[in-house]
Amino acid sequence: MSSKLPKHVLPFRKFMLSRQTLSLYRDILKVIRQVSNSDHRNQLKEWARQDFKKNKHEKEEEVIKMLHTRGRLALKELESALKLAQ
């Protein structure tokens, strides 16, 4: 059975993984905006940008899921550190 979709359309699972990745990136940036020191805020933005850029060509579904888990843990640590700093 051949697919009627154009070749550039992502399969649903890959589409959902890409949406989760964008959501994680946005969540990280939202938390980083709460950092009062502009130098630290810029360093954290650069860290997030570089980490996502480094892994953007990853195709393995399991690896992407592992990276999401690692990213969510880093986000929780960042949120905890910000709460302690206040």
FENVENDA-V486877 format. One record per residue. RES is the residue in three letters. PSI is psi in whole degrees, 0 to 359 (999 if undefined). NEAR is the number of other ideal C-beta (glycine too) atoms within 12 Angstrom. Layout:
((RES:PSI:NEAR) (RES:PSI:NEAR))
This chain:
((MET:124:3) (SER:149:5) (SER:144:11) (LYS:355:7) (LEU:148:11) (PRO:157:7) (LYS:334:9) (HIS:356:9) (VAL:130:11) (LEU:143:16) (PRO:155:15) (PHE:316:12) (ARG:318:14) (LYS:323:19) (PHE:315:16) (MET:321:17) (LEU:320:26) (SER:324:22) (ARG:319:17) (GLN:323:22) (THR:313:28) (LEU:320:18) (SER:316:18) (LEU:316:30) (TYR:315:28) (ARG:318:18) (ASP:319:23) (ILE:316:32) (LEU:324:23) (LYS:317:19) (VAL:320:27) (ILE:327:29) (ARG:338:19) (GLN:348:20) (VAL:125:25) (SER:324:13) (ASN:119:13) (SER:326:12) (ASP:315:11) (HIS:319:19) (ARG:315:20) (ASN:322:15) (GLN:318:15) (LEU:320:29) (LYS:317:23) (GLU:320:16) (TRP:311:21) (ALA:314:30) (ARG:313:18) (GLN:321:13) (ASP:316:22) (PHE:321:27) (LYS:320:14) (LYS:327:12) (ASN:8:23) (LYS:340:16) (HIS:5:11) (GLU:132:21) (LYS:336:15) (GLU:123:13) (GLU:317:19) (GLU:322:13) (VAL:318:15) (ILE:318:26) (LYS:320:20) (MET:319:16) (LEU:323:27) (HIS:317:29) (THR:314:16) (ARG:320:19) (GLY:318:29) (ARG:322:22) (LEU:318:16) (ALA:322:25) (LEU:316:27) (LYS:320:18) (GLU:319:17) (LEU:316:29) (GLU:317:21) (SER:317:14) (ALA:321:18) (LEU:322:22) (LYS:321:12) (LEU:328:9) (ALA:342:13) (GLN:999:10))
